[in-house]
Amino acid sequence: MSNSETIGFIGLGVMGGPMCGNMAVKHPGRVLAFDLSDEALAEAEAAGAVRCTSVADLAAEADVIFLSLPGGPQVEAVTDEILAQATSCTAVVDLSTTPVELARKVAAKLAERGIAFADAPVARTREAARKGALAIMVGAPAELFERIRPMLDYIATDISHGGDVGAGQVLKLVNNMLVFANTVALAEMMVLGERAGVAPETLLEVVSKGSGDSFVLRNHGMKAMLPRAFPEKAFSPEYVLKDISYVFEMAKSAGVDLPAAEVARSYYEAATHTDLSGRYFPGVIELVESGAMGAAVKRDDVA
């Protein structure tokens, strides 16, 4: 991809905003931005992006369009808008997390107009997005992957090509399910360890030096669960359940049962019915502390 081509970026949320900002700072050509939030657009402009007033305006000028949207329905709707207006656009790169089959459906629709598609969901934290240090898993033909790789370098330090369209979503959903399940297991063990007589900060420090170490322990455990910092407008239980629903769609299609994933899902479903709703998902540790999950299991057994 030529450095002179125009990048379009749609979706300036918690992750999309920093990603667009990094592209605007690092890309020698123009970066166009669109979002429904004036505040988010102002931040993108401050980084050097050009504000667009609609998806249609952006699609009419951009050569390659990046999407960072809440989920599958939004990706499909925005893609339809792009198809209605695209003139110079020859590639769409979806950084969102969506169902695998939707990624392939969108790719097929774009291909009918000669527009290439890559599913390239991102992993890691909001801090990593700000630093341009995300991990990206890409599903795309090899030629397209090589073409968009320089743009992905603006926002990521680890970029993996998993295979053709859909592979990026498979990898991302597996990654996320492992994070969600690990968070639940860590929450239980932190509460157990403390009540058995070991301070939670000691537990995390010692386990981080052994085979129980993990990304979840060092990030979600040390930075959120230990200080009980579960802010709003972070990755909430509702977003977790959205991703888990995509995991189960994939499992149904593949004919694989996921009993452990089902247990993890029950935690996040319970969290949506408490004051943890809308707050950072590692807050499920509060469900363990309160005994809420044990009570729920007992009710299910009686039922």
SVG drawing of the C-alpha trace seen along z (x, -y; Angstrom):
<svg xmlns="http://www.w3.org/2000/svg" viewBox="-37 -20 46 52">
<polyline fill="none" stroke="black" stroke-width="0.4" points="0.0,0.0 1.3,-3.4 2.0,-5.9 0.2,-8.5 -3.2,-6.7 -6.0,-8.1 -7.0,-6.1 -10.6,-6.3 -11.3,-5.3 -14.8,-4.7 -15.5,-4.2 -13.6,-6.2 -14.5,-4.5 -12.3,-3.3 -10.0,-1.4 -10.8,-3.0 -10.0,-6.6 -6.4,-5.8 -5.9,-3.7 -7.1,-6.4 -4.9,-8.9 -1.8,-6.8 -2.6,-6.4 -3.1,-10.2 0.2,-10.9 2.2,-8.2 0.7,-8.1 2.2,-10.5 -1.0,-10.7 -4.5,-11.9 -6.5,-10.1 -10.2,-10.7 -12.3,-10.0 -16.0,-9.5 -17.9,-8.8 -21.2,-9.8 -19.4,-11.5 -18.3,-15.1 -15.9,-14.7 -14.2,-11.7 -14.0,-13.5 -12.4,-16.5 -9.7,-14.2 -9.0,-12.7 -8.7,-16.1 -6.3,-17.1 -4.1,-14.2 -4.2,-15.3 -7.2,-13.4 -9.7,-15.1 -13.3,-15.1 -16.0,-13.7 -19.7,-14.4 -20.9,-10.9 -19.9,-7.4 -20.9,-8.4 -18.5,-11.4 -15.7,-9.3 -16.4,-6.4 -16.4,-8.7 -12.8,-9.7 -10.9,-7.0 -8.7,-4.4 -8.7,-2.0 -11.3,-2.0 -10.7,-0.7 -13.6,0.1 -13.6,0.3 -17.2,0.9 -19.1,2.5 -20.1,5.7 -21.5,7.6 -24.7,5.7 -22.8,2.4 -20.1,3.8 -22.7,5.1 -24.7,1.8 -21.6,-0.4 -20.3,1.9 -23.6,1.5 -23.2,-2.3 -19.7,-2.0 -20.9,0.1 -23.5,-2.5 -20.9,-5.3 -17.4,-3.9 -15.6,-5.3 -11.9,-5.0 -12.0,-2.5 -10.4,0.8 -10.0,2.4 -11.9,2.6 -10.1,3.7 -12.4,4.6 -10.6,4.2 -13.8,5.1 -14.8,8.4 -17.6,10.2 -18.9,13.6 -16.7,15.6 -19.5,16.2 -20.4,12.6 -16.8,11.7 -17.0,14.1 -20.5,12.8 -19.2,9.2 -16.1,10.2 -18.3,11.8 -20.6,8.7 -17.5,6.4 -15.9,8.7 -18.9,8.3 -17.8,4.6 -14.1,5.4 -13.3,4.3 -11.0,6.6 -11.7,7.4 -9.6,8.4 -10.9,9.2 -8.2,7.9 -9.5,7.9 -7.3,6.4 -6.2,7.6 -4.7,6.1 -5.7,3.1 -6.8,-0.5 -3.3,-1.5 -1.8,0.6 -4.0,-1.1 -2.7,-4.4 0.9,-3.3 0.4,-1.7 1.3,1.7 -1.8,3.8 -1.8,7.4 -3.7,8.0 -4.9,11.3 -5.6,11.1 -7.7,13.1 -7.1,12.2 -5.6,13.4 -1.8,13.2 -1.6,10.4 -4.0,8.2 -2.2,9.0 1.1,7.7 -0.7,4.6 -2.2,3.6 0.7,4.6 2.4,1.2 -0.9,-0.4 -1.3,2.1 2.3,1.4 1.0,-2.1 -1.2,-0.6 0.4,2.8 3.6,4.4 2.4,8.0 0.7,8.8 -0.2,12.4 -1.6,13.7 -3.9,16.6 -5.1,17.5 -8.0,16.4 -11.0,14.3 -12.5,15.4 -9.2,16.7 -8.7,13.4 -12.0,13.7 -11.4,17.4 -8.1,16.4 -9.6,13.4 -12.6,15.2 -10.4,18.0 -8.1,15.5 -11.0,13.6 -12.7,16.7 -9.4,17.8 -9.2,14.3 -12.8,14.4 -12.4,17.9 -9.0,17.1 -10.4,14.0 -13.2,16.0 -10.7,18.6 -8.3,15.9 -11.2,14.2 -12.1,17.4 -8.5,18.2 -7.8,14.6 -10.8,14.8 -9.9,18.3 -6.3,17.4 -7.3,14.4 -9.8,16.2 -7.2,19.0 -4.8,16.5 -2.6,15.1 -2.9,11.4 -4.0,11.0 -1.1,8.8 1.3,11.6 -0.7,14.2 -0.4,12.4 3.2,11.6 4.2,15.2 2.0,16.8 3.4,14.5 6.8,16.1 5.4,19.6 3.6,21.6 0.3,20.0 1.5,16.7 -0.6,15.1 -1.4,11.9 -4.7,11.9 -2.9,12.1 -0.5,9.3 -3.1,7.0 -6.6,7.7 -5.5,9.1 -2.9,6.6 -4.3,3.5 -8.1,4.0 -9.0,6.9 -6.4,6.2 -7.3,2.4 -11.0,3.1 -10.8,0.6 -13.7,1.3 -14.5,-1.9 -17.5,-2.5 -17.0,-2.9 -14.5,-0.1 -14.9,3.4 -18.1,4.4 -19.9,7.7 -22.3,6.9 -19.4,6.7 -18.0,9.9 -21.3,11.7 -21.4,10.3 -18.1,11.9 -19.0,15.1 -22.1,15.4 -19.9,15.3 -17.8,18.1 -20.8,20.3 -22.0,19.5 -18.6,20.8 -18.7,23.8 -22.2,24.8 -21.0,24.5 -18.0,26.6 -19.9,29.2 -17.9,28.6 -19.3,28.5 -17.9,25.9 -18.9,26.7 -16.1,24.7 -17.0,21.7 -20.6,22.1 -19.6,21.7 -17.6,18.6 -20.6,17.2 -22.8,17.6 -20.6,15.3 -20.9,12.5 -24.6,13.0 -24.9,12.7 -22.8,9.5 -25.2,7.7 -27.9,8.0 -25.8,6.2 -24.1,2.8 -21.2,4.4 -23.3,3.8 -21.6,1.4 -18.3,1.6 -15.0,3.2 -15.5,7.0 -12.9,8.2 -15.4,7.0 -16.7,10.5 -14.4,11.0 -17.1,9.2 -19.6,12.0 -17.2,14.5 -16.7,12.4 -20.5,11.9 -21.3,15.6 -23.7,14.6 -22.5,17.3 -22.7,20.0 -26.3,19.0 -27.2,19.0 -25.8,22.5 -27.8,23.7 -31.0,22.2 -30.4,23.9 -29.9,27.2 -33.2,26.8 -34.9,25.9"/>
</svg>
